[in-house]
């Protein structure tokens, strides 16, 4: 068992490759994993000893190599001192893994931590810098400072009339739900026409909305 491999890379994502053991159709991975769950917190010696005697597991699979197919036994340690799984030359976080702890030598399990979707990550970021008060009224945190912002529901643009060969004004409706950040990014050419008001919140307003400046 490899442990405390300080000279190994701290982390590089790589999906664990499974070997094809051509196992019996009567033996499923879920069956093996249910059995392993029932053995969590027991010593490696006890668990593996029972593994070699499992009647429902074909004899050709009652070995350490196949045991490692389900249980992580090699590790690396990152700069934070966190234990990482070491598999096929790569270190990765323990996530949804059975593993034998290098110190206690007990079989343990880490719950599978679901990845946060990109959309949810972006929403979490927005929650830190944006509050909607109405369709065109909002609070925005800009460079660490909270502002009260009101957007115009419509704005005027100029378009070229090919018939008269002149530029004419046209009123455009701003879509509901657009934020100040959207305006600066996608409507920057008309930002001065769209942003009706931008005022820094005073201490009373910050307290009212339960907000803090950086």
KAWO-V406586 format. One line per field, one symbol per residue. phi: phi as a letter, one per 30 degrees, with the letter a starting at -180 (. if undefined). psi: psi as a letter, one per 30 degrees, with the letter a starting at -180 (. if undefined). burial: + if it has 9 or more other ideal C-beta (glycine too) atoms within 8 Angstrom, else -. Layout:
phi = ???
psi = ???
burial = ???
This chain:
phi = .dbhddddedaadadddcdcchddddccddddddddedceicdeedddddedcdddceedcdbdddeddcbdbbbbbddciddbdcbhibcbddaicdacddcdhcdbbcddcddddeddddddddddbbbccaebbacbcbhicdbcbbcddbacbcbdcdddhbcbdbdcddddjdcedddddcbedcedddddbbbddddddeddchbbdd
psi = kklhifglkekkkkkkkkljghlkffjleeeeeeeeefgkglleeeeeeeefgkffkkeffhleeeefffkkfkllkaffgkkkkjkhgkklkkjhkkljkfefglklkkkjjkkkleeeeeeeeeffgkkkeaegklkkjkhfkkkkkkkkfllklklkjfefhlklkkkkkkkkfkleeeeeefgffgeffejekjkkkleeeeeeghlkl.
burial = ----+-----+---------------+---+++-++--++---+-+++-++--+--+---++---+++++++-+++++-----++++--+++-+--++++++--++++++----------+--+-+--++-----++++++---++++++++--++----+------+-----+---++++++---+--++--++-----+---++--+-+---
